[in-house]
């Protein structure tokens, strides 16, 4: 299971080193693509189709929202193979989309990893900390007390 947060840096030539724990879980061949809220998703080739099925609703009609998800995710996806140092080159389109420049955070989320700009991740972490109790109450159906 992919959990935790790991820091990394972009090196010359837009190479990014995947932390060892993540490499051990995902293997040497992965898919990287645009994800939501201006981050990237990294998943093993083996689990790629499972992730897409969860997003689009396996067996459902290919409705307009499903087509939009397909275009957004599939259209931005790249197959990557790690080099002997556990790195791969991030395409320019993904670097720009996620505003990645130097410091990068890998965040494990069960079967996938999100890749964030460190600055953006720190902002999201602060918001999540502030809203965690309200979010849990809303998900559980309880009313919150302000």
Secondary structure, 3 states (H helix, E strand, C coil): CEEEEEEEEEEHHHEEECCHHHHHHHCCEEEEEECHHHCEEEEEHHHHHHHHHHHHCCCCCCCHHHHHHHHHHHCCCEEEECCCCCEEECCHHHHHHCCCCCEEEEEEEECCEEEEEHHHHHHHHHHHHHHHHHHHHHHHCCCCCC
